[in-house]
Amino acid sequence: MSRVSKLFILRLFRDHPDFAVNVRSKNQLVKKTYMNLLLGLIETLNKPPHSITDTELSNAQSEFIDLTGAAGFKLVWLKTKLDEIFSENSRTTSRI
């Protein structure tokens, strides 16, 4: 794991200390996989909204559902961002 990733994860836990409290798996490999999925999702959602493809947005929504449903992460703050991007992309698409 890169130094940047470690710093990002530390900041994630600092800013959202309870986001992983309800994670259901006790298996470290599964937890690591979930964290990698979460980091990828955050990376996608941090792109400029107009640069996120429909496929990326659909995948992001599926990943969000997996992380909050199956895994048990509390990601209200990320849901807000996902909704904003969906809304912005919908407005952009409707103008075309």
N, C-alpha and C positions, 0 to 999 in steps of 0.2 A: 504494500500500500504506500502510495506516495505521501510525502510530507504535506502536500496541499490537501489530499483526501483526509488525512488525520486531523488537520486543523479544521477542515470543514465539518467533520463528524463531531469534534469537540464543540464547535460553535452551534451545531444542530442540537446537541444535548443541553447546552447552556440556554439557548433561546426557547427551546421546547422540552423542558426537563421530563415531562410525563408522557411524551409521545410513544414510548416503547414499554410503558408499564404493563400493559395488558397483552404483550406478545405471548402467544400461546405455546410456542415450541421451546423446549428446553435444550434441544440439540444445537450445539454451537455452529455446525455447518449450515443448518437450516437458517439460523439467525443471521449468519454472514451472508447467505444468499438473499435473504429479505433486505438486509442493509444495502447490498449492491443494487438490488432492484429499486429501492428507495432513492439511492444516490443518482441512479440513471434517470428516474422520474423527475427528480428535482432539476437535474441538468437539462432535461428536455423542456421543462416548464420555465426555466430561466432564459431560454432563447427569446428573441423578439417574437411576439405572437404571429406576425405576418410570415415568419420563416418556418413555422411549424406546419408540417403537412397534415392532411386529413388522416393519413395512416398513423403518423406519430401521435396525433391527438386521440385517435381511437385506441391505440396501444396504451397511451398514458391513462386513459379512463379505465381500461381493463386492469392495468397494473395497480391503479389506485384502489379498485374494488378488491383485488387480491390482497393488497397490503392491509386494508381496513377490515375486510371481512374475514378471510381465512387466517390471516396472520395476527390480527388484533391491534394493529397500530392505531393510534389516535392522531389523525392528520387533518383536523379541521382547518388549520391554516393553509394546508396544501389544497384542500378542496376549494377554498375561496379562490386561490390562484387558478386552478383548473377551470372553474366556472367563469372567471374573467376572460380566460383565453378562449373558451368555447363561445362566449358572448361576442368577443371581438372578432373572432373568425367568422361567426355567423353574419355579423354586420358587413364584413368585407366581402363575403360570398354573395350576399344579397345585393351588393352594389354592382357586381360584375354582370 
